[in-house]
């Protein structure tokens, strides 16, 4: 199994303050020490990343999509990008090419 950084970006339906971002991180995967949740204020984006093991890039991207589904269940919005980043390569899905 390879290790991948799973990354996603979404535009929430409503504005998020620091407290909401912190609460989302605590609710999402409380036992995931690699989980990071932050907002990009100037662009109104929410970004989430974590580390995961998978059998190849395609499987890593599937895990990233599963993470996105979890995030969207807690924070509705428009998913913009999902990616799996490995040591040598990456695979990215974008809502708009």
C-alpha positions as CSV (number, residue, x, y, z in Angstrom):
1,X,0.0,0.0,0.0
2,X,1.1,3.5,-0.8
3,X,0.5,6.6,1.3
4,X,-1.4,9.5,-0.1
5,X,-2.4,13.0,0.9
6,X,-6.1,13.4,0.3
7,X,-7.2,16.9,-0.4
8,X,-10.4,18.7,-1.2
9,X,-11.7,22.1,-1.8
10,X,-15.3,23.2,-1.6
11,X,-17.4,26.4,-1.5
12,X,-19.7,26.2,1.5
13,X,-23.3,27.3,1.0
14,X,-22.9,29.9,3.7
15,X,-20.0,31.7,5.4
16,X,-17.9,29.9,8.0
17,X,-16.2,31.5,10.9
18,X,-13.3,30.0,12.9
19,X,-15.6,28.4,15.4
20,X,-17.6,26.6,12.6
21,X,-14.4,25.4,11.0
22,X,-13.1,24.1,14.3
23,X,-16.3,22.3,15.1
24,X,-16.3,20.7,11.6
25,X,-12.8,19.4,12.2
26,X,-13.8,17.9,15.6
27,X,-17.0,16.3,14.2
28,X,-15.6,14.9,11.0
29,X,-13.0,12.4,12.1
30,X,-12.1,12.9,15.7
31,X,-9.5,10.1,15.8
32,X,-7.7,11.3,12.6
33,X,-4.5,13.0,13.8
34,X,-3.6,14.0,10.2
35,X,-6.9,15.7,9.5
36,X,-6.6,19.4,8.7
37,X,-9.6,21.7,8.1
38,X,-9.1,25.4,7.2
39,X,-10.8,28.2,5.3
40,X,-9.4,30.4,2.6
41,X,-11.1,33.7,3.5
42,X,-10.3,35.7,0.4
43,X,-11.8,33.0,-1.9
44,X,-14.6,31.8,0.5
45,X,-13.3,28.2,0.3
46,X,-13.1,25.4,2.8
47,X,-10.1,23.1,2.4
48,X,-9.6,19.7,4.1
49,X,-6.7,17.3,3.9
50,X,-5.6,14.1,5.6
51,X,-3.3,11.1,5.0
52,X,-4.4,7.6,3.9
53,X,-3.0,4.4,2.6
54,X,-4.4,3.0,-0.6
55,X,-3.5,0.6,-3.4
56,X,-2.7,3.1,-6.1
57,X,-3.8,6.6,-7.2
58,X,-7.3,5.6,-8.3
59,X,-8.0,4.0,-4.9
60,X,-6.6,7.1,-3.2
61,X,-8.9,9.3,-5.2
62,X,-11.9,7.1,-4.2
63,X,-10.9,7.7,-0.6
64,X,-10.7,11.4,-1.2
65,X,-14.2,11.4,-2.7
66,X,-15.4,9.5,0.4
67,X,-13.8,12.2,2.6
68,X,-15.6,14.8,0.5
69,X,-19.0,13.0,1.0
70,X,-18.3,13.1,4.8
71,X,-17.5,16.8,4.7
72,X,-20.5,17.7,2.6
73,X,-22.8,15.8,5.1
74,X,-21.6,18.3,7.7
75,X,-21.1,21.3,5.6
76,X,-23.3,21.6,2.5
77,X,-21.7,23.3,-0.5
78,X,-20.2,22.9,-4.0
79,X,-17.4,20.5,-4.3
80,X,-14.7,22.0,-6.5
81,X,-11.7,19.7,-6.3
82,X,-10.7,16.3,-4.9
83,X,-7.2,14.9,-5.2
84,X,-4.9,12.1,-4.1
85,X,-1.2,13.2,-3.9
86,X,1.5,10.6,-3.7
87,X,5.3,10.8,-3.5
88,X,5.7,10.5,-7.3
89,X,2.3,11.4,-8.8
90,X,-1.1,12.8,-8.2
91,X,-4.7,12.3,-9.5
92,X,-7.1,15.2,-9.4
93,X,-10.9,15.5,-10.1
94,X,-12.2,19.0,-10.7
95,X,-15.9,20.1,-11.0
96,X,-14.9,22.5,-13.7
97,X,-12.0,21.5,-16.0
